[in-house]
Amino acid sequence: MNRINAKLQEDNKLLSIYFSAGYPNLEDTVPIIQNLEKSGVDMIEIGLPFSDPLADGPTIQASSTQALKNGMTTQVLFDQLKTIRETVSIPLIIMGYFNPILQFGVENFCKNCQDIGIDGLIIPDLPIDVYDREYKHLFNTYGLVNIFLITPQTSEDRITYIDAISNGFIYMVSSASITGSQSGFGDAQTSYFDRIAKMQLKNPQIVGFGISNPETFQQATKFAKGAIIGSAFIKFLSANPVSQIGKFIASIKQ
């Protein structure tokens, strides 16, 4: 069983952390992953830096820009993670945009993911119908869970379609905004979370965008299986050594 599916079956709310590979320093990728697992994180989303991100706010954009300046590339990331499964057992997901994957070669990318033990991919700009028609068989061949995003504006028909072709979890974007642009959830978000929960989808949902502290984590996971923190964690990394990651995670899970 894919590690993502196994983790989703656990009887607890899940905390997933996103960070940009190669930030703050090029060689920080593996130590960050190792420290996150030691700190009790359930899943990790490894951001593949790209020069023209669509959904990323200023914090993640800045970390991606610095990572690219540091020398991060798709091949460097695969080289860094070559032996990651010798020390890390939790689900690892690569989140990135389709352009670098297409340049690398989609099947070559998927094969490299399988070889190093990546469990899933989040590719926000890969159209669902294109994935379903052209790439789903490749992802299945290499044992990769593909994770789609929904927003408050996503129609019920589209959500149902996403649910039907998914085999992991659905990334529930909390609002129609970029990452790192919220400080909490209002009635509109709560109503949206409740509406999706009542659809009784076969795939669990994990909330992203706007999770930054224990309060927003609790709000999001009241209706969903888990929550994702990105910008707040990257801000912590920019001001603290990797060895202090445990303090950040403890502050969220308190």
C-alpha positions in Angstrom: 0.0 0.0 0.0 1.2 3.5 -0.8 2.4 5.3 2.3 -0.1 8.1 1.7 -3.0 5.7 1.8 -1.7 4.0 4.9 -1.2 7.3 6.7 -4.8 8.4 5.8 -6.1 5.3 7.5 -4.6 6.3 10.9 -7.1 7.5 13.5 -5.8 11.0 14.0 -5.7 14.4 12.4 -2.7 14.8 10.1 -0.2 17.6 9.9 1.6 18.0 6.6 4.4 20.5 6.1 5.5 22.1 2.9 8.9 23.7 2.2 11.0 24.6 -0.8 13.8 22.2 -1.6 17.2 23.8 -1.4 16.1 26.6 1.0 17.5 28.2 3.0 20.6 26.5 1.8 21.0 24.0 -1.1 22.0 21.1 1.2 19.3 21.7 3.8 16.7 19.6 2.0 17.5 16.2 3.6 18.1 17.6 7.1 14.8 19.4 7.0 12.9 16.3 6.0 14.7 14.2 8.7 14.0 16.8 11.4 10.3 17.1 10.4 9.8 13.4 10.8 11.6 13.4 14.2 9.3 16.2 15.3 6.1 14.2 14.6 5.0 15.5 11.2 2.7 13.1 9.3 3.5 14.0 5.7 6.0 16.3 3.9 5.4 18.2 0.7 8.8 18.9 -1.0 8.5 22.0 -3.2 10.2 21.8 -6.5 11.3 25.4 -7.1 10.0 27.1 -10.3 10.6 30.6 -11.6 7.0 31.4 -12.5 4.7 29.9 -9.8 0.9 30.5 -10.1 -0.5 30.0 -6.7 2.5 30.8 -4.4 2.5 33.9 -2.2 5.5 36.1 -1.6 7.0 33.9 1.2 7.1 30.7 -0.9 8.1 32.6 -4.0 11.0 34.2 -2.2 12.1 30.8 -0.9 11.9 29.2 -4.4 13.8 32.1 -5.9 16.6 31.7 -3.3 16.6 27.9 -3.9 17.1 28.4 -7.6 19.9 30.8 -6.9 21.4 28.2 -4.6 21.5 25.8 -7.5 18.4 23.6 -7.0 17.2 21.7 -10.1 15.1 18.7 -10.6 18.1 16.5 -11.0 19.8 17.9 -7.9 16.7 17.2 -5.9 16.6 13.6 -7.1 20.3 13.3 -6.3 19.8 14.7 -2.8 16.9 12.3 -2.1 18.6 9.2 -3.5 19.0 7.6 0.0 16.2 9.4 1.8 14.3 6.1 2.5 17.2 4.9 4.6 16.3 7.4 7.3 12.7 8.6 6.6 9.6 6.5 6.6 6.6 9.0 6.4 4.9 9.9 3.1 6.9 12.2 0.9 5.1 14.3 -1.8 6.7 16.5 -4.5 4.7 19.6 -5.2 5.6 21.6 -8.2 4.6 23.0 -11.6 4.3 21.0 -14.8 6.9 22.9 -16.8 10.0 21.4 -15.1 8.4 18.0 -15.1 7.7 18.2 -18.8 11.2 19.4 -19.5 12.7 16.5 -17.4 10.4 14.0 -19.2 7.2 12.9 -17.5 8.0 9.2 -17.4 11.6 9.9 -16.5 10.4 12.0 -13.6 7.9 9.4 -12.4 10.6 6.7 -12.6 13.0 8.8 -10.6 10.2 9.4 -8.0 9.6 5.6 -7.7 13.3 4.9 -7.4 13.9 7.2 -4.5 10.6 6.5 -2.7 8.4 9.5 -3.5 4.7 8.6 -2.8 2.7 11.3 -4.6 2.7 14.4 -6.6 0.8 17.7 -6.4 0.9 19.6 -9.8 -1.5 22.6 -9.5 -1.3 23.5 -13.2 -1.7 20.1 -14.7 -5.3 20.1 -16.2 -7.4 17.2 -14.8 -8.6 16.0 -18.2 -5.0 16.0 -19.6 -3.9 14.0 -16.6 -6.7 11.6 -16.9 -6.2 11.1 -20.7 -2.4 11.2 -21.0 -0.6 10.7 -17.7 -2.7 8.7 -15.2 -1.4 5.4 -16.5 2.2 6.6 -16.0 1.5 7.7 -12.4 -0.2 4.3 -11.7 2.7 2.4 -13.3 5.2 4.1 -11.0 3.0 3.9 -7.9 2.4 7.6 -7.5 -0.7 9.2 -6.0 -1.7 12.3 -7.8 -3.4 15.0 -5.7 -5.8 17.5 -7.0 -6.8 20.9 -5.6 -10.3 22.2 -5.1 -11.3 25.7 -4.0 -14.6 27.3 -2.7 -15.3 28.2 -6.3 -14.9 24.6 -7.6 -18.3 23.2 -8.9 -19.8 20.1 -7.3 -19.6 18.3 -10.7 -15.8 19.0 -10.9 -15.3 18.0 -7.3 -17.2 14.7 -8.0 -15.0 14.1 -11.1 -11.8 14.8 -9.1 -13.0 12.5 -6.4 -13.7 9.7 -8.9 -10.2 9.8 -10.5 -8.3 10.3 -7.2 -6.8 7.6 -5.0 -5.3 9.5 -2.1 -6.6 12.7 -0.7 -8.0 16.0 -2.1 -6.1 19.2 -1.4 -8.8 21.6 -0.2 -7.6 25.1 -0.8 -9.2 27.2 2.0 -9.9 30.3 -0.2 -9.4 31.7 -3.7 -6.1 33.4 -2.8 -2.4 32.8 -2.9 -0.5 31.0 -0.2 0.4 32.9 3.0 -2.3 35.6 2.5 -4.6 34.7 5.3 -4.4 34.9 9.1 -7.5 32.9 10.0 -10.8 31.5 8.8 -14.1 33.3 8.7 -17.7 32.1 8.2 -17.2 31.7 4.5 -14.4 29.2 4.9 -16.1 27.3 7.7 -19.3 27.1 5.5 -17.1 25.8 2.6 -15.4 23.2 4.8 -18.8 22.0 6.1 -20.3 21.9 2.6 -17.4 19.6 1.3 -17.6 17.4 4.4 -21.4 16.8 3.7 -20.6 15.7 0.1 -19.2 12.5 1.7 -16.4 12.1 -0.9 -14.5 8.8 -1.0 -11.2 10.6 -0.7 -10.4 12.4 2.5 -9.6 16.1 2.4 -6.6 18.0 3.7 -6.8 21.8 4.0 -4.1 24.1 2.8 -3.5 27.9 2.5 -4.0 29.9 5.7 -2.9 27.4 8.3 -0.2 29.0 10.5 -0.9 28.3 14.2 -2.7 25.9 16.6 -6.0 27.8 16.2 -6.2 27.6 12.4 -5.0 23.9 12.5 -7.8 23.1 14.8 -10.4 25.0 12.7 -9.3 23.3 9.5 -9.2 19.8 10.9 -12.6 20.0 12.5 -14.0 19.3 9.1 -11.1 17.6 7.3 -8.6 14.8 7.8 -5.6 17.1 8.1 -4.0 20.4 7.3 -1.0 21.7 5.5 1.4 24.4 6.6 3.8 26.1 4.2 4.4 29.8 4.4 4.5 29.9 8.2 7.0 27.1 8.3 9.2 28.8 5.7 9.1 32.0 7.7 10.3 30.0 10.7 13.2 28.5 8.6 14.3 31.9 7.4 14.9 33.0 11.0 15.8 29.8 12.8 18.3 26.9 12.3 17.1 23.6 11.0 17.9 22.0 14.4 15.0 24.1 15.9 12.3 22.7 13.7 10.9 20.7 16.6 9.9 23.9 18.4 7.8 25.0 15.5 6.0 21.7 15.1 5.4 21.5 18.9 3.8 24.9 18.8 1.3 23.7 16.2 0.4 20.4 17.8 0.2 21.7 21.3 
